[in-house]
Amino acid sequence: MTVEGRGSGPGTDVLIRKVDSHLAALRAGLHGPELALAEDLARCLRELVVATAHSSAADRGLVRAAVHYFVLRRESRGKLLPVRSLAAAQRVVNKAVRQLGREDLLVETPRERPAPEPATAIPARRG
């Protein structure tokens, strides 16, 4: 008898463990906005993995590719293979989110968040 965790499809738990493991490694070296972005990307990827567990093979493949892009950061070897940035992973994840029609999961960077409205000043009276 086979027991699948969380009612998910095959491979779901493996992908979530990869995301969580990579996030744990990132927590050791990142702080501030970069860490917040990494945590947002991990949250989004976890939700996508679960949401597409019973979807088409194409949708699951798209999510798997986004997970692998986030997790498999290449080590820098001079100018030939630069380390992938979290911003690059964000673009890949957001592209997958849009293709799956899940714009509610878009990962924003602090500069994309709307700035607070400036307080409206009452013009000085000319007298």
RAHU-V976730 format. One record per pair of residues at least 6 apart in sequence whose C-alpha atoms are under 6 Angstrom apart, sorted by the first residue. I is the first residue (numbers start at 1). J is the second residue. D is the distance in whole Angstrom. If there is no record, write none. Layout:
BEGIN
I:J:D
I:J:D
END
This chain:
BEGIN
8:53:6
9:53:5
9:54:6
16:46:6
22:71:6
44:105:6
52:60:6
66:93:6
70:89:5
73:84:6
74:83:5
75:83:5
76:82:5
76:83:5
94:106:6
END
